[in-house]
Amino acid sequence: MKKAIALLVVLLMAASLVFAGGRQQSSEGVTRGMGRKIVMGYSQIGAESEWRTACTNSVKAAAEDWNIDLRFSDAQQMQQNQLQAIRAFIQQKVDVIAFTPVVSTGWEAILQECKDAGIPTICVDRTIDGPNTLYNTYIGSDIKEEGRKAARWLIEYMNKIGRGSKNPVNVVELQGTVGSAAATDRQAGIMEILAKYPNYKVIKTQTGNFTRAEGKQVMEAFLKSDGNIIDVLFAHNDDMAIGAIQAIEEYGRKPGEDIIIVSFDAVKGAFDAMIAGKLNASIECNPLLGPQIMDAAVKILTNQPVEKWIPSEEGQYDQSNAAAAYPTRQY
């Protein structure tokens, strides 16, 4: 009898290492809300900014909290690296794949491969071109609305300080990575609002690839050609805005006064700049998406209903409320 019981225990332990479809799992505990531990492949675009680092840290911390086996891949800003990573996840027979697309195009084939393998997918932070049937859910912001918020804030502020009727109001724009949803949608939202105010003229627009160094470099070029007539800067993230602030100061103008600056993300560096009077406003794009990703994965794998878009909670900040909000900021 003892031998039979021992054999049964061994068989049960072996069975616990394999689940339906042949996908592998760890025997160390179970994922919250599941009967077993699940495996998630995650393709992150890189570590180009404070925001991206906060997002990655949130994903890793949430995976640990939910007891999910996270297979993490850093694409270093290259879509080809993402495609390779996702194909590797498919070969590893993970349970679910989450990814933040570097650019919005070129995803149809790889997502169909995921479907063919029976692996659900979660699109995080940035959307993709094509039907939303390509993935199970999108978790993140309404990025175009972020652009609208930024432009509305600017119009109201410029009217408040008596510069809104100036003709023209010369605007320059530091775009994010070319082809990314974060860049194209933020620009579309900004332009949609500015189109209603003909005296606002966008005189320069160029990518700074969401990095502080390139933001400074591009702003230096803007200042070299049009430094004395620039009234407003839109930067598609805070890191580029902080780089631009350095360029503006070196040029001899006052950021936040001579040039009004509106950016996106609301990272701590932006709060420092707002409190110092050098950045006027930052529209929040919440990077702390990890818990929502893990919750969605479990719901999908347990056949619970999941919305096609799971929005993140976000606000907007400027010099009037930055100091009060600063102590509560987590990124």
C-alpha positions as CSV (number, residue, x, y, z in Angstrom):
1,M,0.0,0.0,0.0
2,K,2.8,2.4,0.9
3,K,4.5,1.7,-2.5
4,A,1.2,2.4,-4.3
5,I,0.7,5.7,-2.5
6,A,4.3,6.7,-3.2
7,L,3.9,5.9,-6.9
8,L,0.6,7.9,-7.0
9,V,2.3,10.9,-5.5
10,V,5.1,10.8,-8.0
11,L,2.6,10.6,-10.9
12,L,0.6,13.5,-9.5
13,M,3.8,15.6,-9.3
14,A,4.8,14.8,-12.8
15,A,1.3,15.6,-14.1
16,S,1.4,19.0,-12.3
17,L,4.3,20.0,-14.6
18,V,2.2,19.7,-17.8
19,F,-1.1,21.1,-18.7
20,A,-3.5,21.0,-21.7
21,G,-1.8,21.7,-25.0
22,G,1.6,20.6,-23.8
23,R,2.6,24.1,-22.4
24,Q,5.0,24.1,-19.6
25,Q,4.4,25.5,-16.1
26,S,6.3,25.7,-12.8
27,S,5.3,23.5,-9.9
28,E,6.0,26.4,-7.5
29,G,2.5,27.5,-6.5
30,V,-0.3,28.7,-8.7
31,T,-1.2,32.0,-10.4
32,R,-3.8,34.1,-8.6
33,G,-7.3,33.1,-9.9
34,M,-6.0,30.0,-11.6
35,G,-5.6,26.3,-10.8
36,R,-2.0,26.3,-11.9
37,K,0.9,28.7,-12.6
38,I,0.7,30.3,-16.0
39,V,3.5,31.5,-18.4
40,M,3.4,34.9,-20.0
41,G,5.6,36.2,-22.8
42,Y,6.1,40.0,-22.8
43,S,7.7,42.0,-25.6
44,Q,8.7,45.5,-24.4
45,I,9.9,48.0,-26.9
46,G,12.9,49.1,-24.9
47,A,14.0,51.5,-22.1
48,E,14.0,54.8,-23.8
49,S,12.4,56.9,-21.1
50,E,11.5,57.2,-17.4
51,W,8.0,56.2,-18.4
52,R,9.1,53.0,-20.1
53,T,11.2,52.0,-17.2
54,A,8.2,52.6,-14.9
55,C,6.0,50.5,-17.1
56,T,8.5,47.6,-17.2
57,N,8.9,47.7,-13.5
58,S,5.2,47.6,-13.0
59,V,4.9,44.5,-15.3
60,K,7.6,42.6,-13.5
61,A,6.3,43.5,-10.1
62,A,2.7,42.5,-11.0
63,A,3.9,39.2,-12.5
64,E,5.6,38.4,-9.2
65,D,2.6,39.4,-7.2
66,W,0.3,37.3,-9.3
67,N,2.8,34.4,-9.3
68,I,3.1,34.4,-13.1
69,D,6.1,33.0,-14.9
70,L,7.1,36.1,-17.0
71,R,9.3,35.6,-20.0
72,F,10.5,39.2,-20.7
73,S,12.1,40.5,-23.9
74,D,13.5,44.0,-24.5
75,A,13.2,44.9,-28.2
76,Q,15.7,47.8,-28.1
77,Q,13.4,49.9,-30.2
78,M,13.4,47.4,-33.1
79,Q,10.2,45.7,-34.4
80,Q,12.2,42.9,-35.9
81,N,13.4,42.0,-32.4
82,Q,9.8,42.0,-31.2
83,L,8.7,39.6,-34.0
84,Q,11.6,37.3,-33.2
85,A,10.7,37.3,-29.5
86,I,7.0,36.6,-30.1
87,R,7.9,33.7,-32.4
88,A,10.1,32.4,-29.6
89,F,7.2,32.7,-27.2
90,I,5.1,30.7,-29.6
91,Q,7.7,28.0,-29.8
92,Q,7.9,27.9,-26.0
93,K,4.1,27.3,-25.9
94,V,3.5,30.1,-23.4
95,D,-0.1,30.7,-22.2
96,V,-0.5,34.3,-23.2
97,I,1.6,37.0,-25.0
98,A,1.5,40.7,-24.1
99,F,3.4,43.2,-26.3
100,T,3.9,47.0,-26.7
101,P,4.3,47.6,-30.4
102,V,7.3,49.8,-31.4
103,V,5.3,50.9,-34.5
104,S,1.6,50.4,-35.4
105,T,2.0,48.5,-38.7
106,G,3.3,45.1,-39.6
107,W,1.5,42.9,-37.0
108,E,-1.0,41.0,-39.0
109,A,1.1,37.9,-39.8
110,I,2.6,37.4,-36.3
111,L,-0.7,37.9,-34.5
112,Q,-2.3,35.3,-36.9
113,E,0.5,32.9,-35.9
114,C,-0.4,33.4,-32.3
115,K,-4.1,32.7,-33.1
116,D,-3.1,29.6,-35.1
117,A,-1.1,28.4,-32.0
118,G,-4.1,29.1,-29.7
119,I,-2.2,31.7,-27.7
120,P,-4.2,34.9,-26.7
121,T,-2.5,38.3,-27.1
122,I,-2.7,41.5,-25.1
123,C,-1.7,44.8,-26.8
124,V,-0.3,47.2,-24.2
125,D,0.1,51.0,-24.2
126,R,0.2,51.5,-28.0
127,T,-2.4,50.4,-30.5
128,I,-1.8,48.8,-33.9
129,D,-3.2,49.3,-37.3
130,G,-5.8,46.7,-38.4
131,P,-8.9,45.2,-37.0
132,N,-9.0,44.7,-33.2
133,T,-9.9,41.0,-33.8
134,L,-6.1,40.5,-34.2
135,Y,-5.7,40.7,-30.4
136,N,-7.8,39.9,-27.4
137,T,-7.7,43.2,-25.7
138,Y,-5.9,46.6,-25.6
139,I,-4.8,48.0,-22.2
140,G,-3.8,51.7,-22.2
141,S,-4.8,55.2,-23.0
142,D,-6.9,57.0,-25.5
143,I,-3.8,58.5,-27.0
144,K,-5.6,60.8,-29.5
145,E,-7.6,62.2,-26.6
146,E,-4.3,62.9,-24.8
147,G,-3.4,65.1,-27.7
148,R,-6.7,66.9,-27.6
149,K,-6.3,67.5,-23.8
150,A,-2.9,69.0,-24.4
151,A,-4.1,71.4,-27.1
152,R,-7.2,72.4,-25.1
153,W,-5.0,73.1,-22.1
154,L,-2.7,75.3,-24.2
155,I,-5.6,77.3,-25.7
156,E,-7.1,78.0,-22.3
157,Y,-3.7,78.9,-20.8
158,M,-2.7,81.2,-23.6
159,N,-6.0,83.0,-23.4
160,K,-5.5,83.3,-19.6
161,I,-2.1,85.0,-19.9
162,G,-3.2,87.2,-22.8
163,R,-1.2,85.6,-25.6
164,G,-4.0,83.6,-27.2
165,S,-5.0,86.2,-29.7
166,K,-1.4,86.8,-30.8
167,N,-1.2,86.3,-34.6
168,P,0.4,84.0,-35.2
169,V,1.2,81.8,-32.3
170,N,4.2,79.8,-33.6
171,V,4.2,76.2,-32.4
172,V,7.0,73.6,-32.8
173,E,6.5,69.9,-32.1
174,L,8.8,67.1,-30.9
175,Q,7.3,63.9,-32.1
176,G,7.7,60.4,-30.8
177,T,9.1,57.5,-32.8
178,V,7.9,57.7,-36.4
179,G,5.1,55.2,-37.1
180,S,4.2,54.6,-33.4
181,A,0.6,55.1,-32.3
182,A,1.8,57.3,-29.5
183,A,3.3,59.7,-32.0
184,T,0.7,59.6,-34.7
185,D,-2.3,59.8,-32.4
186,R,-1.0,62.5,-30.1
187,Q,-0.2,64.6,-33.2
188,A,-3.7,64.0,-34.6
189,G,-5.3,65.0,-31.4
190,I,-3.3,68.2,-31.1
191,M,-3.9,69.2,-34.7
192,E,-7.6,68.5,-34.4
193,I,-8.0,71.1,-31.8
194,L,-5.4,73.6,-33.2
195,A,-7.3,73.5,-36.6
196,K,-10.1,75.5,-34.9
197,Y,-7.7,78.4,-34.1
198,P,-6.1,79.6,-37.4
199,N,-3.7,81.9,-35.6
200,Y,-1.8,78.9,-34.2
201,K,0.8,77.9,-36.7
202,V,2.9,74.7,-36.5
203,I,6.1,75.9,-38.0
204,K,8.4,72.9,-37.2
205,T,7.8,69.2,-36.4
206,Q,10.4,66.5,-36.1
207,T,10.9,63.2,-34.3
208,G,13.0,63.1,-31.1
209,N,12.3,59.3,-30.7
210,F,11.0,59.8,-27.2
211,T,14.6,60.3,-25.8
212,R,16.0,63.2,-23.8
213,A,19.2,63.4,-25.9
214,E,17.3,63.6,-29.2
215,G,14.8,66.0,-27.8
216,K,17.6,68.4,-26.9
217,Q,19.3,67.9,-30.3
218,V,16.1,68.6,-32.3
219,M,15.2,71.6,-30.2
220,E,18.6,73.0,-30.8
221,A,18.0,72.8,-34.5
222,F,14.6,74.4,-34.1
223,L,16.1,77.3,-32.1
224,K,18.9,77.7,-34.6
225,S,16.5,78.5,-37.4
226,D,13.5,80.0,-35.6
227,G,14.7,80.6,-32.0
228,N,13.3,84.1,-31.6
229,I,9.8,83.5,-32.9
230,I,8.9,80.1,-31.2
231,D,6.0,80.6,-28.8
232,V,5.0,77.0,-27.9
233,L,6.5,73.6,-27.8
234,F,4.5,70.3,-27.8
235,A,6.8,67.4,-26.8
236,H,5.3,63.9,-27.2
237,N,6.8,62.8,-23.9
238,D,8.4,64.4,-20.8
239,D,11.9,63.1,-21.6
240,M,12.1,65.1,-24.9
241,A,10.6,68.1,-23.1
242,I,13.4,68.0,-20.5
243,G,16.0,67.7,-23.2
244,A,14.4,70.7,-25.0
245,I,14.4,72.7,-21.8
246,Q,18.1,72.4,-21.6
247,A,18.5,73.5,-25.2
248,I,16.2,76.5,-24.6
249,E,18.2,77.6,-21.6
250,E,21.5,77.3,-23.4
251,Y,20.0,79.4,-26.3
252,G,19.2,82.2,-23.8
253,R,15.4,82.0,-23.6
254,K,13.3,81.1,-20.6
255,P,11.4,77.7,-20.8
256,G,7.9,78.0,-19.4
257,E,7.8,81.7,-19.9
258,D,9.2,82.8,-23.3
259,I,8.3,79.4,-24.7
260,I,5.3,77.6,-23.3
261,I,5.9,73.9,-23.1
262,V,3.3,71.1,-22.9
263,S,4.3,67.4,-22.8
264,F,3.0,64.0,-22.0
265,D,3.4,61.2,-19.4
266,A,3.6,63.1,-16.1
267,V,6.8,61.4,-14.8
268,K,8.6,62.7,-11.7
269,G,11.1,64.6,-13.8
270,A,8.2,66.5,-15.4
271,F,6.9,67.4,-11.9
272,D,10.4,68.7,-11.0
273,A,10.3,70.9,-14.1
274,M,6.8,72.2,-13.5
275,I,7.6,73.0,-9.9
276,A,10.7,74.9,-11.1
277,G,8.5,76.8,-13.6
278,K,10.2,75.4,-16.7
279,L,7.5,73.1,-17.9
280,N,3.9,74.4,-18.1
281,A,1.9,71.2,-18.2
282,S,2.1,67.4,-18.6
283,I,-0.8,65.2,-19.7
284,E,-0.7,61.9,-17.8
285,C,-0.2,58.6,-19.6
286,N,-0.2,56.0,-16.8
287,P,2.6,53.4,-17.1
288,L,1.6,51.3,-14.1
289,L,-0.3,48.8,-16.3
290,G,1.1,45.6,-14.8
291,P,-1.8,44.7,-12.5
292,Q,-4.3,45.3,-15.3
293,I,-2.3,43.1,-17.7
294,M,-2.1,40.2,-15.3
295,D,-5.8,40.5,-14.4
296,A,-6.8,40.5,-18.1
297,A,-4.5,37.4,-18.8
298,V,-6.2,35.4,-16.1
299,K,-9.7,36.4,-17.2
300,I,-8.9,35.5,-20.8
301,L,-7.5,32.1,-19.8
302,T,-10.5,31.3,-17.6
303,N,-13.0,32.3,-20.3
304,Q,-14.2,35.4,-18.5
305,P,-15.5,38.4,-20.5
306,V,-12.8,41.0,-21.2
307,E,-13.4,44.3,-23.0
308,K,-11.6,45.1,-26.2
309,W,-10.2,48.3,-24.6
310,I,-9.3,48.4,-20.9
311,P,-8.6,52.1,-20.2
312,S,-6.0,53.3,-17.7
313,E,-6.9,56.0,-15.2
314,E,-5.2,59.3,-15.9
315,G,-5.2,63.0,-15.1
316,Q,-3.4,66.2,-16.2
317,Y,-1.0,68.4,-14.3
318,D,0.4,71.9,-14.6
319,Q,2.2,74.4,-12.5
320,S,-0.9,75.1,-10.4
321,N,-1.2,71.5,-9.0
322,A,2.2,69.8,-9.6
323,A,3.6,70.5,-6.1
324,A,0.5,69.2,-4.3
325,A,0.5,66.0,-6.4
326,Y,4.2,65.3,-6.3
327,P,4.4,63.4,-3.0
328,T,1.9,60.8,-4.3
329,R,3.7,60.1,-7.6
330,Q,5.0,56.6,-8.0
331,Y,7.0,57.1,-11.2
